[in-house]
């Protein structure tokens, strides 16, 4: 099993990896499919199903699909250009993808939200269609946005698409137990195993440059969030808080601080800064999803800014370790809130962050695995119940608390020798089972929990 660090950490846009980035990618894939056909379509249509329908407006899923059909992609997204394109599409009722003639598309009638049962493959399903001049469907494809910006067609999902496309990797671990056995046999760290696998796909210079770009985008996102005030879009009138908290913390430096737990406010500010940027539709990195994008960069900033001896040269070790843990969670359970609740998003992110922090603080592979297990175990059962379908309440604060849990988990693990009762594999399997048992109303549909108990208009 191989999932690249660049698949786990993808540069994209907010507010959601599964509901914004994934649908945009799916729509762009459909346009690519049409380019390869021997005939010329006249128009396109789209229908959103399951969680994409129930919370699609709050997650800007409709906007993402329209832009994907027009040729936009998450990693090169420019907001100003996108807004101009959207206005033109709504006025002219056409999309203009490269390599195809103008395609008829009226956002008000050709993009529909189906609130019936979800499609059979996944809670996040969408159907894209191409039509001829008479309006008859001539091409139809079903896509599933399975979390973290990953997209599979219906055929790929049915075939159990393998992420291990390419040459074999030297350390193809499918479980934490296998990973620890390989560490023991080779004397390598988890990051070294992951790095060796990555080097089968790209050279060392490209790998290192790519990893540092991931961190640069993460760090820039933190900084933007710490400098920006205002009200988030969407109608809940949620005020940005990270910048204000950060200013207060800066002002308190050099003063007699009231309590040592102020460090938690620093961690929360870093995480909330990212998720406020995400909620505003800014550029973020899936870590492993947009809804959980704040935990890992906040943990790294805590380490760099507040832990004596922190060395930025170890950031690749942090991210490679985190990616290894995230790959295990995705392979054996889920990172999708629509599939398994927020335990799969913030819980996975906290496990990844705890592992990365334990690694750069000198932890053994056993201590790193223990850190990930502690963090994941104490997010088990967490629901995904966004108020009004927006990635704001409780998502933004939840990233701050996920960061605090990640740091605490790493610290606890480093106080031991790596011996512990509950293996990470057991925690991951428990998360999968819990997600399967969880009511659909608690899995990113906004039909239960805070979403129905908090006034949202």
C-alpha positions in Angstrom: 0.0 0.0 0.0 1.5 3.3 -1.1 -0.1 6.8 -0.7 2.3 9.6 -1.5 2.9 12.5 0.9 1.7 14.7 -2.0 -1.6 12.9 -2.2 -2.2 13.2 1.6 -1.1 16.9 1.6 -2.6 18.6 -1.4 -2.7 22.4 -2.1 -6.2 23.5 -2.7 -9.0 25.9 -1.7 -11.6 26.1 1.1 -14.0 25.4 2.5 -13.9 21.6 2.0 -11.7 19.1 0.4 -14.5 16.6 -0.1 -17.2 19.1 -1.0 -15.3 21.8 -2.8 -12.0 20.4 -4.1 -13.3 16.9 -4.9 -16.3 18.1 -7.0 -14.1 20.6 -8.8 -11.6 17.8 -9.6 -14.5 15.5 -10.7 -16.0 18.1 -13.0 -12.6 18.8 -14.6 -12.1 15.0 -15.1 -15.5 14.8 -16.9 -14.4 17.6 -19.2 -11.2 15.6 -19.9 -13.4 12.6 -20.7 -15.4 14.7 -23.2 -12.2 15.9 -24.9 -11.3 12.3 -25.7 -14.7 11.5 -27.3 -15.0 11.4 -31.2 -18.2 13.5 -31.1 -18.9 17.1 -29.9 -21.3 17.5 -27.0 -23.7 20.4 -26.9 -24.2 20.9 -23.2 -23.5 19.5 -19.7 -25.5 18.8 -16.6 -24.7 17.8 -13.0 -26.6 16.3 -10.1 -25.3 16.2 -6.5 -26.3 13.4 -4.1 -26.0 12.5 -0.4 -23.9 14.8 1.7 -23.0 16.8 -1.4 -26.6 17.7 -1.7 -27.5 18.3 1.9 -24.5 20.5 2.7 -23.4 21.5 -0.8 -24.5 25.1 -0.7 -22.7 25.7 2.6 -19.6 24.0 1.2 -19.7 25.9 -2.1 -20.1 22.6 -4.0 -22.3 24.1 -6.7 -19.7 26.8 -7.3 -16.9 24.2 -7.4 -18.7 22.1 -10.0 -19.4 25.0 -12.2 -15.7 26.1 -12.1 -14.5 22.6 -12.7 -16.6 22.4 -15.8 -15.0 25.7 -16.9 -11.5 24.3 -16.5 -10.5 25.5 -13.0 -8.4 23.2 -10.7 -7.8 23.6 -6.9 -4.0 23.8 -7.0 -4.0 26.7 -9.5 -7.2 28.4 -8.4 -7.3 32.2 -8.6 -10.2 33.8 -6.9 -10.5 36.9 -9.0 -10.4 35.0 -12.3 -12.9 32.5 -10.9 -15.4 35.2 -9.9 -15.2 36.8 -13.4 -15.8 33.3 -15.0 -18.7 32.6 -12.7 -20.4 35.9 -13.6 -20.0 35.2 -17.3 -21.4 31.7 -17.0 -24.4 32.9 -15.1 -25.0 35.6 -17.7 -24.3 33.6 -20.9 -25.4 30.1 -19.6 -22.4 28.5 -21.1 -19.1 27.1 -19.9 -15.9 27.5 -22.0 -13.5 24.7 -21.2 -10.3 24.6 -23.3 -10.3 22.2 -26.2 -14.1 22.1 -26.5 -16.7 24.4 -28.0 -18.9 26.4 -25.7 -21.1 24.1 -23.8 -24.7 25.0 -22.8 -25.0 25.1 -19.0 -27.5 27.0 -17.0 -26.5 26.8 -13.3 -30.2 27.3 -12.2 -31.5 24.3 -14.1 -28.6 22.1 -15.1 -27.1 21.7 -11.6 -29.5 20.0 -9.3 -29.4 18.9 -5.6 -30.9 15.4 -5.1 -32.0 15.1 -1.5 -33.1 11.4 -1.8 -31.0 8.4 -0.7 -27.2 8.8 -1.5 -25.7 7.0 -4.4 -24.6 3.4 -3.5 -20.8 3.9 -3.6 -20.2 6.7 -1.1 -22.1 9.5 0.8 -20.4 12.1 -1.5 -21.7 11.2 -5.0 -22.3 13.2 -8.1 -23.5 12.4 -11.6 -22.2 14.4 -14.6 -23.8 14.3 -18.0 -23.2 15.6 -21.5 -26.1 16.2 -23.9 -26.6 16.6 -27.6 -28.4 19.5 -29.3 -31.8 17.9 -28.5 -30.9 17.7 -24.8 -30.5 13.9 -24.8 -27.8 12.5 -22.6 -24.9 11.0 -24.6 -22.3 10.6 -21.9 -23.0 9.9 -18.2 -20.4 9.4 -15.5 -20.7 9.0 -11.7 -17.9 10.3 -9.4 -17.4 9.9 -5.7 -15.5 12.5 -3.6 -14.1 10.1 -1.0 -12.5 12.7 1.3 -9.3 14.7 1.3 -9.8 15.8 -2.3 -9.6 12.2 -3.6 -12.0 11.4 -6.4 -12.9 8.0 -7.9 -15.2 7.2 -10.8 -17.9 4.6 -10.2 -15.8 2.1 -12.1 -12.6 2.9 -10.2 -14.5 2.6 -6.9 -16.0 -0.8 -7.9 -12.5 -2.0 -9.0 -11.0 -1.0 -5.7 -8.6 1.4 -7.4 -5.1 0.9 -6.1 -3.1 4.0 -5.0 0.0 2.0 -5.6 0.2 2.7 -9.3 3.9 2.8 -10.3 7.0 0.8 -9.4 6.9 -1.3 -6.2 8.0 0.4 -3.0 10.6 -1.1 -0.6 8.3 -0.7 2.5 4.7 -1.6 1.5 3.3 -1.6 5.0 -0.5 -1.9 5.3 -0.8 -1.7 9.1 1.0 0.0 11.9 2.2 -3.5 13.1 3.9 -4.1 9.7 5.4 -0.6 9.8 6.9 -1.1 13.3 8.3 -4.5 12.3 10.0 -2.9 9.3 11.4 -0.2 11.6 12.8 -2.9 13.9 14.2 -5.0 11.1 15.9 -2.1 9.3 16.7 0.3 12.1 15.0 3.0 10.2 12.5 5.6 11.5 9.0 5.9 10.1 10.0 9.0 8.2 12.9 7.1 6.6 10.6 4.3 5.5 8.3 6.8 4.0 11.1 8.7 2.3 12.4 5.5 0.7 9.0 4.8 -0.7 8.6 8.3 -2.0 12.0 8.1 -3.8 10.6 5.4 -6.1 8.4 8.1 -7.6 10.7 11.1 -7.7 14.3 12.1 -7.0 15.4 13.5 -3.7 15.6 17.1 -4.7 12.1 17.1 -6.1 10.8 15.4 -3.0 12.4 17.8 -0.6 11.3 20.8 -2.7 7.8 19.5 -2.8 7.6 18.9 0.9 8.9 22.3 1.7 6.3 23.9 -0.6 3.6 22.1 1.4 5.0 23.6 4.6 5.3 27.0 3.0 1.6 27.0 1.9 0.6 25.8 5.4 2.7 28.4 7.1 1.5 31.2 4.8 -2.1 30.2 5.6 -1.4 30.5 9.4 0.2 33.9 8.9 -2.7 35.2 6.8 -5.2 34.0 9.3 -3.3 35.7 12.2 -3.5 39.0 10.3 -7.1 39.0 9.1 -10.1 40.3 10.9 -13.7 40.4 9.8 -16.8 38.2 9.4 -16.8 34.9 7.6 -19.1 34.4 4.6 -22.1 32.1 4.7 -24.7 33.9 6.8 -23.8 32.8 10.3 -22.0 36.0 10.9 -19.1 34.2 12.6 -16.4 36.6 13.4 -12.7 35.8 12.8 -11.0 35.4 16.2 -7.5 34.2 15.5 -6.0 37.6 14.7 -7.5 39.2 17.9 -6.3 36.3 20.1 -2.9 36.5 18.5 -2.6 40.3 19.2 -3.5 39.8 22.8 -0.9 37.0 23.1 1.8 39.2 21.6 0.8 42.0 24.0 1.2 39.7 27.0 4.7 38.7 26.1 7.2 40.0 28.7 4.4 40.4 31.2 3.8 38.1 34.2 1.5 35.6 32.5 -1.5 34.6 34.6 -1.2 30.8 33.9 1.0 28.4 32.0 -2.1 27.1 30.1 -1.8 30.2 27.9 0.2 28.0 25.6 -3.1 26.4 24.6 -4.3 29.7 23.4 -1.2 30.0 21.1 -2.0 26.5 19.6 -5.7 27.4 19.2 -4.9 30.7 17.5 -2.6 28.9 15.0 -5.2 26.3 14.2 -8.1 28.7 14.0 -6.2 31.0 11.7 -6.0 28.2 9.2 -9.6 27.2 9.5 -10.8 30.7 9.3 -8.9 31.0 6.0 -10.4 27.8 4.9 -13.9 29.0 5.8 -13.3 32.1 3.7 -12.4 30.0 0.7 -8.7 30.7 0.9 -5.7 28.5 -0.1 -5.1 25.7 2.3 -3.4 22.3 2.4 -5.5 19.1 3.0 -4.1 17.7 6.2 -5.7 15.2 5.6 -8.8 17.3 4.8 -9.7 20.9 4.6 -12.1 20.7 7.6 -9.1 19.4 9.6 -6.4 21.5 7.9 -5.4 23.5 10.9 -4.2 20.8 13.3 -0.9 19.8 11.6 0.3 23.3 10.7 -0.6 24.5 14.2 1.3 21.7 15.8 4.3 22.5 13.7 4.1 26.2 14.6 3.8 25.3 18.2 7.0 23.2 17.9 8.9 25.8 15.9 7.8 28.9 17.9 7.7 27.5 21.5 9.8 24.4 21.9 13.5 25.0 22.6 15.8 23.4 20.1 13.2 23.0 17.3 14.9 22.8 14.0 13.1 23.7 10.7 15.3 21.2 8.9 13.2 18.4 10.6 9.9 19.6 9.0 10.2 16.9 6.3 10.5 14.2 9.0 7.4 15.6 10.7 5.3 15.6 7.4 6.6 12.2 6.2 5.8 10.6 9.5 2.4 12.3 9.6 1.7 11.1 6.0 2.6 7.5 6.9 0.0 7.6 9.7 -2.6 9.3 7.5 -2.1 6.7 4.8 -2.8 3.9 7.3 -6.0 5.6 8.5 -7.2 6.2 4.9 -6.4 2.7 3.8 -7.9 0.9 6.7 -10.8 3.2 7.7 -11.6 6.7 6.4 -10.6 10.4 6.4 -14.1 11.5 5.2 -16.5 13.2 7.6 -19.4 12.2 5.3 -18.4 8.6 5.7 -17.3 8.3 9.4 -17.9 11.6 11.1 -15.4 14.1 12.4 -13.4 11.4 14.1 -12.2 10.6 10.5 -11.1 14.2 9.9 -9.9 16.0 13.1 -9.3 12.7 14.8 -7.0 11.5 11.9 -5.3 14.9 11.8 -4.6 14.8 15.5 -3.1 11.3 15.2 -0.9 12.5 12.3 0.2 15.6 14.1 0.9 13.7 17.3 3.0 11.2 15.4 4.9 13.9 13.6 5.6 15.9 16.8 6.8 12.8 18.7 9.1 12.0 15.8 10.8 15.4 15.7 11.1 15.4 19.5 13.2 12.2 19.3 10.6 9.5 19.8 11.2 5.9 18.8 8.9 4.3 16.2 7.0 2.7 19.1 6.5 6.0 20.9 5.4 7.7 17.6 2.8 4.9 17.0 1.7 5.3 20.6 1.3 9.1 20.2 -0.9 8.6 17.1 -3.0 6.0 18.9 -3.6 8.2 21.9 -4.7 11.1 19.8 -7.0 9.0 17.6 -8.5 7.0 20.5 -9.7 10.2 22.2 -11.5 11.5 19.1 -13.5 8.2 18.6 -17.2 8.8 18.2 -16.9 12.5 17.2 -19.7 13.5 14.9 -19.7 15.8 11.9 -22.6 18.3 12.4 -21.7 21.6 10.8 -24.2 24.3 11.5 -25.9 25.4 8.3 -23.5 23.1 6.4 -20.7 25.6 6.8 -17.2 24.6 7.8 -17.2 27.0 10.7 -19.2 25.8 13.7 -17.9 23.7 15.4 -15.1 23.1 12.9 -12.8 26.1 13.5 -12.5 25.7 17.3 -12.4 21.9 16.9 -9.1 22.2 15.1 -7.7 24.2 18.0 -8.7 21.5 20.5 -7.4 18.8 18.1 -4.0 20.5 18.2 -4.0 20.6 22.0 -4.9 16.9 22.0 -2.2 16.1 19.5 0.5 17.8 21.6 -0.7 16.2 24.8 -0.7 12.8 23.1 2.8 13.2 21.9 4.0 14.3 25.3 2.3 11.4 27.0 3.8 8.9 24.6 7.3 10.3 25.1 6.9 9.8 28.9 6.7 6.1 28.2 8.8 3.5 26.3 6.3 2.9 23.6 4.6 0.0 25.4 0.8 0.4 25.5 -2.4 -1.6 25.6 -4.3 -0.4 22.6 -2.5 -0.7 19.2 -2.9 2.0 16.6 -4.4 -0.6 14.3 -7.1 -1.4 16.8 -7.9 2.3 17.2 -8.2 2.7 13.4 -10.4 -0.3 13.1 -12.6 1.0 16.0 -12.9 4.3 14.2 -14.0 2.4 11.0 -16.6 0.4 12.9 -17.9 3.5 14.8 -18.3 5.4 11.5 -20.2 2.5 10.0 -22.6 2.4 13.0 -23.0 6.2 13.2 -26.3 7.6 12.2 -26.2 9.4 8.8 -27.5 12.6 10.4 -24.2 12.9 12.2 -22.1 12.5 9.1 -21.9 15.9 7.4 -25.5 16.1 6.4 -26.3 18.9 9.0 -29.4 16.9 9.9 -28.5 16.3 13.6 -26.4 17.5 16.5 -25.3 21.2 16.7 -26.6 21.7 13.2 -30.3 21.4 14.4 -29.8 22.7 18.0 -28.1 26.0 17.2 -30.1 28.9 15.5 -28.4 29.2 12.1 -30.0 32.0 10.4 
